[in-house]
């Protein structure tokens, strides 16, 4: 219907971590699902739902298990704490052009 495949989207800018903890969050897109859930710059995303995350490629693959509008959890490592944040996943924005 839309001319592209809509997929689940967190709205995070991430880097692979050097220590294998998960993916390092550089920043979140204001107002998108990760931002609304409370994910912060400096967090490490270590799981989405029941799926462990160790790399950007893995995060991308894990998100394919969800649809826009699904509710799940994001597990983050922040400082010395592991936190579970509830999130309602957004739809990936349409590609430009």
N, C-alpha and C positions, 0 to 999 in steps of 0.2 A: 504493500500500500504506500509506503513512504519512499520507495526507491532505494532503500538501504536496509540492512539488518540491524535492528535495535538490540543492544545488549546491555547487561548490567554494568553500572559505572559507579566508581567510588569518588572520583574527583580528587585524586592525589597525584602529586609529582614525587616520584620515588627513585631511589638508587639501590642497587644491590649492596648489601652490607659486606664488609670485608671479613667479618667473623662468623658468618653463617647464621646470625640470630634471626633474620627475616629480611624484610625490605625496609630501608631507612626512608622516612617521610621527610622530604625537603620542605614541602608546603602542601596545603590543601586549597582547593578552589572554593572561595567564599560562597556559602549557601548551598553547596553540593552535599551529597550524602555523608561523606567522611567528616566534613566540617560540622554538619548538624549533629553528628554522633559524638563529637568531641575529640576526634583525632587531632593531634597537634604536631607541628614541626618538631622534629627530634624524636618522635615515636618510632618504634620498629613494629611493623605489622607482622605478626607471627602466625596468624590464622584468620580465615574467614569462614564462619560457620564451623563445620567439623573438619575443614581442610587446612592442613598445615601449609605455610608459605615460607619458602627459603630463598626465592629469587623473583625478579620481575616477571620472568617467563612463567613461573609457577603461579604468581598472582593473576596474570592474564588468563591462564588456563582455568584456575579455580573460579574466576568470575563467570566463566561460560556455563557453570552449573546453576546459575541463578538468572532470573528474569528481572527486568525493571519492575519496581514495586514490591519485590520480595523483601521480607523482614528477616534479618539474621543478626549474627554478632561479628564484631571485629575484635580479635584479641591482639592487644598491643603490649609491648614491653616499654615502659616509661620509667626512667631512672632505675629504681630497684624494684619496681612493682610490675606485676602482670595484671592488666585490666581487661575486662570484657565490656565492650560498648555495644549497645543496640543500634542497629542501622536499618534504614529503609533505603534500598538501592535505587539510584536514579537510572534513567535511560542515557546511554551514551549519546552525546550531542551529534547531530547530523554532520557529515563531512562537508567542508566548504566546497562550493563549485560543483 
